[in-house]
Amino acid sequence: MIVVKVVSAEMQDRSFSLEAGSFTVGSSLDCDVVLLDLPVQSQHFMLHVQSGAVEVVKIAEGPLEIERSSKGRESLHVGGRVVWGVDDKLWISGMCLQLQGVASERATARRVSRYLKRSDVPRLGLVLASACMLVIPFLGAHRSSAGGEQGPQVPAPTATQGDLSSETAVRRSLAEVNVRYENLKLVSGTWSATLRVADETGRSDAERKVRSLPFSFRAEILVDEQLKRAAALVLSHTLTSAQIVSMANGVLTVTLPSGEGKAGYDTFRALRSDVPGLVTVRFKSASSAELDQIRGAIAGVWLGKYPYVLLNDSTVVRPGNQLAEKAVLVSIDSDFITVNVHGSEQKVFIK
């Protein structure tokens, strides 16, 4: 198995693995390795891996250079082929990809994400966003531990630390450091669980708490902020106008405009399959109370050449302007107005 390290000045270092086979690299979600940086084309280049050797084939216009220690950088042209060695660096503008050599499957599994097959050829789904890495496997994945590396661990417990093989004792220790967790289990003498945090600050705090535990513990930390970015990316490639309202503890709430029932079902399936770590997806529409509040704030409407809504505080609102909190005026008719609330268009009937 080949390990590839990705280094960029704007992102933390990360790694992914390549088994024997052919892999497409590009910004399209159909690629085996997905890089969402601006210079990357939809299908930028191919990687052919066989017997521990890697061949690079450029298949689209765009920056792609190979740097050899003895020859410096060399630009690749479309259709060009080159062998990528362990001491060579592959450059896409400011992003550097470097082989870390061949690793055993067991060693690699501790450092990088391992992906199941989508077809007879192993497939990878790695999304590198401009601010952080978003991993979108196409099928189930054995995801990496906290921070993309092996989860924070401390030495195994000794006899003086008490009986930490007991699940009750482990749960008590986790409660003492105020760690919220799920899927607690014991595998090969090591306790592991999934932790959910809101952002990177929460991740750092969770890692600190895990290190303080008096026993060996592997944590998979899922960050709501990153899951939200991944969900937004998936939604941008679906045929729906659904918008994200919130993400909390792995629960994604999105709006779904009326009349998009079938699209909503497809959206649900896409999010659940392409964003690992989601607990569920909830759909939200404007409540009757919100619509009543909007209706109560309206003093009258004008249907002339330049229609507008007059509010009780004498504010004039024209189509395209904000009518209320999280509500934008879309259009005005004689008996009702159309507003966009939480990304969903709703009719508000007026007297």
C-alpha positions as CSV (number, residue, x, y, z in Angstrom):
1,M,0.0,0.0,0.0
2,I,1.3,3.4,-1.0
3,V,1.0,6.4,1.5
4,V,0.7,9.9,0.0
5,K,1.3,13.0,2.1
6,V,-0.4,16.2,1.1
7,V,1.2,19.5,2.3
8,S,-0.2,23.0,1.8
9,A,0.6,26.3,3.4
10,E,-3.1,27.0,4.0
11,M,-4.1,23.5,5.4
12,Q,-2.8,21.1,7.9
13,D,-0.7,18.1,6.6
14,R,-2.7,15.0,5.8
15,S,-2.3,11.6,4.2
16,F,-4.2,9.1,2.2
17,S,-3.4,5.6,0.9
18,L,-3.3,4.0,-2.6
19,E,-3.6,0.3,-3.2
20,A,-2.8,-1.4,-6.5
21,G,-5.0,0.0,-9.4
22,S,-5.8,3.2,-11.3
23,F,-7.1,6.4,-9.7
24,T,-8.5,9.6,-11.1
25,V,-7.5,12.8,-9.3
26,G,-9.5,16.0,-9.8
27,S,-12.1,18.4,-8.4
28,S,-15.1,16.3,-9.6
29,L,-16.9,14.2,-7.0
30,D,-16.7,11.4,-9.5
31,C,-12.9,11.2,-9.1
32,D,-11.3,8.6,-6.8
33,V,-9.3,11.4,-5.1
34,V,-11.1,14.7,-4.9
35,L,-9.1,17.9,-4.5
36,L,-11.3,21.0,-4.3
37,D,-8.6,23.6,-4.6
38,L,-9.1,26.2,-7.4
39,P,-6.2,25.2,-9.7
40,V,-7.4,21.6,-9.8
41,Q,-9.4,20.6,-12.9
42,S,-12.4,18.3,-12.8
43,Q,-10.2,15.4,-13.9
44,H,-6.7,16.6,-13.5
45,F,-4.4,13.5,-13.7
46,M,-4.3,9.7,-13.2
47,L,-2.3,7.6,-10.8
48,H,-1.4,4.0,-11.8
49,V,-0.2,2.0,-8.9
50,Q,1.4,-1.4,-9.4
51,S,4.1,-3.4,-7.5
52,G,4.9,-0.5,-5.3
53,A,5.5,1.9,-8.3
54,V,3.4,4.9,-9.1
55,E,3.0,6.4,-12.6
56,V,1.4,9.9,-13.1
57,V,-0.5,10.7,-16.3
58,K,-1.7,14.2,-16.9
59,I,-5.2,14.2,-18.5
60,A,-6.2,17.9,-18.4
61,E,-4.9,21.4,-18.7
62,G,-3.8,23.0,-15.4
63,P,-0.6,23.3,-13.3
64,L,1.2,20.0,-12.6
65,E,4.9,19.7,-11.9
66,I,7.2,17.0,-10.7
67,E,10.2,18.0,-8.6
68,R,13.2,15.6,-8.6
69,S,16.1,16.2,-6.2
70,S,18.6,16.1,-9.0
71,K,16.8,17.9,-11.8
72,G,14.5,20.4,-10.1
73,R,10.9,20.9,-11.3
74,E,9.5,19.7,-14.6
75,S,6.1,20.7,-15.9
76,L,3.9,17.9,-17.3
77,H,1.9,18.4,-20.5
78,V,-1.4,16.8,-21.3
79,G,-0.9,13.1,-22.1
80,G,2.6,13.2,-20.4
81,R,3.6,10.2,-18.3
82,V,6.2,10.2,-15.5
83,V,7.2,7.7,-12.8
84,W,6.7,9.2,-9.3
85,G,9.4,8.2,-7.0
86,V,9.7,8.3,-3.2
87,D,12.1,11.2,-3.3
88,D,10.0,13.1,-5.8
89,K,7.4,15.8,-5.1
90,L,4.3,16.4,-7.2
91,W,3.2,20.1,-7.2
92,I,-0.2,21.6,-8.1
93,S,0.4,25.3,-7.7
94,G,1.2,25.6,-3.9
95,M,0.0,22.1,-3.0
96,C,2.7,19.4,-2.6
97,L,2.0,15.7,-2.8
98,Q,4.8,13.4,-1.7
99,L,5.1,9.6,-1.5
100,Q,5.8,8.3,2.0
101,G,6.8,4.9,0.6
102,V,5.2,1.5,0.8
103,A,3.6,0.6,4.2
104,S,2.1,-2.6,5.5
105,E,-1.6,-2.6,5.6
106,R,-1.6,-2.8,9.5
107,A,0.8,0.1,9.8
108,T,-1.1,2.2,7.3
109,A,-4.5,1.6,8.9
110,R,-3.2,3.4,12.1
111,R,-2.2,6.5,10.2
112,V,-4.5,7.1,7.3
113,S,-8.1,6.5,6.4
114,R,-8.9,3.2,4.7
115,Y,-11.7,3.0,2.2
116,L,-13.9,0.1,1.1
117,K,-14.4,-0.7,-2.6
118,R,-17.1,1.0,-4.6
119,S,-16.4,-1.4,-7.5
120,D,-13.8,-4.1,-8.2
121,V,-11.1,-1.4,-8.0
122,P,-10.6,0.3,-4.6
123,R,-11.9,3.8,-4.6
124,L,-11.0,6.8,-2.5
125,G,-13.1,9.8,-1.6
126,L,-10.9,12.5,-0.2
127,V,-12.1,16.1,-0.4
128,L,-9.6,18.8,0.4
129,A,-11.5,22.1,0.9
130,S,-9.7,25.5,0.9
131,A,-9.8,25.8,4.7
132,C,-9.8,22.2,5.9
133,M,-10.0,18.7,4.8
134,L,-13.5,17.2,4.2
135,V,-13.5,13.4,3.7
136,I,-16.4,12.1,1.6
137,P,-16.2,8.4,1.1
138,F,-18.6,6.9,-1.5
139,L,-19.3,3.8,0.7
140,G,-18.7,3.0,4.4
141,A,-15.2,3.8,5.6
142,H,-12.9,3.0,8.5
143,R,-12.2,6.6,9.3
144,S,-9.0,7.8,10.9
145,S,-8.8,8.8,14.5
146,A,-8.7,12.3,16.0
147,G,-6.8,14.8,13.9
148,G,-6.4,12.4,10.9
149,E,-3.8,10.4,12.9
150,Q,-4.1,7.7,15.5
151,G,-6.3,8.9,18.4
152,P,-4.6,10.5,21.4
153,Q,-3.5,7.7,23.8
154,V,-1.8,7.3,27.1
155,P,0.0,4.3,28.4
156,A,-2.1,1.2,29.2
157,P,-3.5,1.1,32.8
158,T,-1.5,-0.5,35.5
159,A,-2.8,-2.5,38.5
160,T,-2.6,0.7,40.6
161,Q,-5.1,2.4,38.3
162,G,-7.9,0.1,39.3
163,D,-10.0,-2.2,37.1
164,L,-10.5,-0.1,34.0
165,S,-11.5,-3.2,32.0
166,S,-15.0,-2.6,33.4
167,E,-17.2,-0.6,31.2
168,T,-18.8,1.1,34.2
169,A,-15.4,2.3,35.4
170,V,-14.6,3.6,31.9
171,R,-17.9,5.5,31.7
172,R,-17.2,7.0,35.1
173,S,-13.8,8.2,34.0
174,L,-15.2,9.8,30.8
175,A,-17.9,11.5,32.9
176,E,-15.3,12.9,35.3
177,V,-13.5,14.7,32.4
178,N,-16.9,15.8,30.9
179,V,-16.5,14.0,27.6
180,R,-19.6,13.4,25.5
181,Y,-19.3,10.2,23.6
182,E,-21.1,7.5,21.7
183,N,-20.4,3.9,20.4
184,L,-18.1,3.0,23.3
185,K,-16.4,-0.3,22.7
186,L,-13.4,-2.4,23.7
187,V,-11.3,-3.7,20.8
188,S,-8.1,-5.7,21.3
189,G,-7.6,-4.2,24.8
190,T,-8.2,-0.6,23.8
191,W,-11.3,1.4,24.5
192,S,-12.6,3.5,21.7
193,A,-15.6,5.9,21.1
194,T,-16.8,8.6,18.9
195,L,-16.8,12.2,20.2
196,R,-18.8,15.0,18.7
197,V,-17.7,18.6,18.9
198,A,-18.9,21.9,17.3
199,D,-15.6,23.3,15.9
200,E,-11.8,23.0,16.0
201,T,-11.6,24.6,19.4
202,G,-13.9,21.8,20.7
203,R,-11.6,19.3,19.0
204,S,-8.6,20.6,20.8
205,D,-10.4,20.5,24.1
206,A,-11.6,17.0,23.5
207,E,-8.1,15.8,22.6
208,R,-6.7,17.4,25.8
209,K,-9.4,15.6,27.9
210,V,-8.7,12.2,26.1
211,R,-5.0,12.5,26.9
212,S,-5.8,12.9,30.6
213,L,-7.6,9.6,30.8
214,P,-5.8,7.0,32.9
215,F,-6.1,4.2,30.3
216,S,-5.6,3.5,26.7
217,F,-8.3,5.2,24.7
218,R,-8.8,5.9,20.9
219,A,-11.1,8.7,20.0
220,E,-12.7,9.4,16.6
221,I,-13.6,13.1,16.8
222,L,-16.3,14.3,14.5
223,V,-16.5,18.1,14.0
224,D,-19.9,19.6,13.2
225,E,-18.3,22.5,11.4
226,Q,-16.5,20.2,9.0
227,L,-19.6,18.0,8.5
228,K,-21.6,21.1,7.7
229,R,-19.0,22.1,5.0
230,A,-19.1,18.6,3.6
231,A,-22.9,18.7,3.5
232,A,-22.9,22.1,1.7
233,L,-20.6,20.6,-0.9
234,V,-22.9,17.7,-1.5
235,L,-25.9,20.0,-1.8
236,S,-24.1,22.1,-4.4
237,H,-24.0,19.0,-6.6
238,T,-27.7,18.0,-6.2
239,L,-30.7,19.2,-8.2
240,T,-32.4,20.9,-5.2
241,S,-32.6,24.3,-3.7
242,A,-32.4,22.9,-0.2
243,Q,-30.3,25.1,2.2
244,I,-28.6,24.3,5.5
245,V,-30.2,25.7,8.6
246,S,-28.0,24.2,11.3
247,M,-25.7,21.3,12.3
248,A,-25.6,20.2,15.9
249,N,-24.3,16.9,17.3
250,G,-24.3,15.3,13.9
251,V,-27.9,16.3,13.1
252,L,-28.2,18.3,9.9
253,T,-31.3,20.5,9.5
254,V,-32.0,21.8,6.0
255,T,-34.9,23.6,4.3
256,L,-36.8,22.0,1.5
257,P,-39.0,24.2,-0.7
258,S,-42.6,23.0,-1.3
259,G,-43.0,20.8,-4.4
260,E,-39.5,19.2,-4.0
261,G,-40.6,16.0,-2.3
262,K,-38.8,13.7,-4.7
263,A,-35.7,15.9,-4.7
264,G,-35.8,15.9,-0.9
265,Y,-35.7,12.1,-0.8
266,D,-32.7,12.1,-3.2
267,T,-31.0,14.8,-1.1
268,F,-31.5,12.8,2.1
269,R,-29.9,9.7,0.5
270,A,-27.0,11.7,-1.0
271,L,-26.2,13.4,2.4
272,R,-26.4,10.2,4.4
273,S,-24.2,8.3,1.9
274,D,-21.6,11.0,1.1
275,V,-21.2,12.7,4.5
276,P,-20.0,10.0,6.9
277,G,-20.6,10.9,10.5
278,L,-24.1,12.4,10.1
279,V,-26.6,11.1,12.6
280,T,-29.6,12.1,10.5
281,V,-31.0,14.8,8.2
282,R,-34.1,16.8,9.2
283,F,-36.1,19.0,6.9
284,K,-37.6,22.3,8.1
285,S,-40.2,24.6,6.6
286,A,-41.6,27.9,7.9
287,S,-44.0,27.4,10.9
288,S,-47.5,28.8,10.9
289,A,-46.4,31.1,13.8
290,E,-43.6,32.6,11.7
291,L,-46.1,33.2,8.8
292,D,-48.6,34.7,11.2
293,Q,-45.9,37.0,12.6
294,I,-45.1,38.2,9.1
295,R,-48.8,38.7,8.3
296,G,-49.3,40.7,11.5
297,A,-46.5,43.1,10.6
298,I,-48.0,44.1,7.3
299,A,-50.0,47.4,7.1
300,G,-50.8,47.2,3.4
301,V,-49.4,46.5,-0.1
302,W,-49.0,48.6,-3.3
303,L,-49.5,46.8,-6.6
304,G,-48.4,49.6,-9.0
305,K,-45.6,49.7,-11.4
306,Y,-43.1,49.4,-8.5
307,P,-44.9,47.2,-6.0
308,Y,-44.0,47.2,-2.3
309,V,-45.2,46.1,1.1
310,L,-45.8,48.7,3.8
311,L,-45.1,47.5,7.4
312,N,-46.7,48.7,10.6
313,D,-43.6,50.8,11.4
314,S,-43.9,52.6,8.0
315,T,-41.0,50.6,6.5
316,V,-41.3,50.0,2.8
317,V,-40.1,46.6,1.6
318,R,-39.8,45.8,-2.1
319,P,-39.3,42.3,-3.7
320,G,-35.8,41.1,-3.0
321,N,-35.5,42.9,0.3
322,Q,-35.6,41.5,3.8
323,L,-39.2,41.5,5.2
324,A,-38.5,39.9,8.6
325,E,-35.8,37.9,10.3
326,K,-34.8,35.1,8.0
327,A,-37.6,36.1,5.6
328,V,-37.1,37.8,2.2
329,L,-40.0,39.3,0.1
330,V,-40.2,37.4,-3.3
331,S,-43.3,38.8,-5.0
332,I,-46.6,40.6,-4.4
333,D,-50.1,39.6,-5.6
334,S,-53.5,41.0,-4.9
335,D,-54.4,38.5,-2.2
336,F,-51.1,37.2,-1.0
337,I,-47.3,37.8,-0.9
338,T,-44.6,35.2,-1.5
339,V,-41.8,35.2,1.0
340,N,-38.6,33.0,1.3
341,V,-38.3,31.7,4.8
342,H,-35.4,29.5,5.8
343,G,-34.8,29.0,2.0
344,S,-38.4,27.8,1.3
345,E,-40.9,29.9,-0.6
346,Q,-44.2,30.3,1.3
347,K,-47.4,32.2,0.6
348,V,-48.7,34.7,3.2
349,F,-52.3,35.6,2.5
350,I,-53.3,39.1,3.4
351,K,-56.7,40.8,3.9
